[in-house]
Amino acid sequence: PTRRSSDLELISQTDLADESFYIAINGLEPRAMYCVEMYLSDYYCINAPVLLDHDVIWKSTAIFLSDQDGMIDTSQTASISGSYKGVSEMGLFFNAKPLKNRKRRLPSSLDRIPLRDCFGVEIKIKLGKDVVAEQSFVRRYMNLEIRYQDIYDKHFQGRLFYDEKLRKAPAVIIVSGSEGRIEKAQNIAQLLSSRGYICLAIAYFGLEGLPQNLERIPIECLEEAKDFLCHHPQVDNTKIGIYGRSKGAELVLAAQSILDDVQCLVLNSPSNVIFEGIKGKLNSHSSSWTYLQKELPYQRFQLGNFLLNRLFGKHIPKYNRARIDISKISSPLLLLGSDVDEIWEASSAIDDIVSHYNGQSILFRKYHETGHMLTVAYQPNHRYRKDWHLLMKESVDSWLATINFFNTHLKNM
């Protein structure tokens, strides 16, 4: 018999990587079993290990039964088996995994860090061993009109993302975690810049020209970043926010308890305490942060306490002087964290921040499936072997809360 000609579409409101999409296939044999394969190429996953080579292909599969009209629609047709089961628009994407665990060396200079503004999505439809339809699509981390510029300052290096058409636009500084580098911050900045913000992703250590270890980092790096944006001709200097995640959230909170000079803060997986720095893989016997060249008081890392916390859930006693003085912060705050955070006690940190905050507006959201890695919506997250539906739902919720918070406090003022 003559095989029908198949039509394959990826359907999404936009081609941005933080939006959902689904696959619709027409012209298939009615009531036949098909395998749908998804391949991601040149894909940067913010939840993957930082050393994973971006040239590695990611793959997922799902087995579907076409309906009586010869259609498969991933938003309505249940996957029978494969990388996931059941009905989910984003089931194929969220459950994609790298085919190899190939590592790469990280570039030591900012100008050699790749931009990674888009990635490829290839869909193959198989009936038995035969490929009956295939199509390639592009998903973007930033809109085509976004430009970027590398910035070198005394205490930070950054990458600025902006639309040249914007005038007097709100701006956001993005600071990532204990890797100190720009890759994860950049990924977040690209997506926020595509939503009408001028975004400055900053590295605060780990690149040439910056400290090499997470110790005695001047919190003036954030003061400089804000000053840079204030003098940028496209930026409205009354509408500047900061997004900090993990160790970056600790940095932002510590800095703003002294400076309190931006319009709003989003703190993702925060700490309410300044912890000891890290030198290589060892504790540094010094603070993570300094201000005016003086170390900020810090909580020492003690292996015994850490093990008691990990094994028995026993709370680590806090050194009071290392607590960040939340009462000094007046800017609106959004706190995002998990009550099963595997790195530190983000949930109790959120409680402490809320109880000591005297400012204008504070919101918080706590999650129960995901752990420390709460980032961009829909990106695969294989750190946690839990209910992937709920993991994905929490990633979407935390990301939408971030966008809505910045819109409220920077755009709709």
Order of alpha helices (4+ residues) and beta strands (2+ residues): beta-beta-beta-beta-beta-beta-alpha-beta-beta-beta-beta-beta-beta-alpha-beta-beta-alpha-beta-alpha-beta-beta-beta-beta-beta-alpha-beta-alpha-beta-alpha
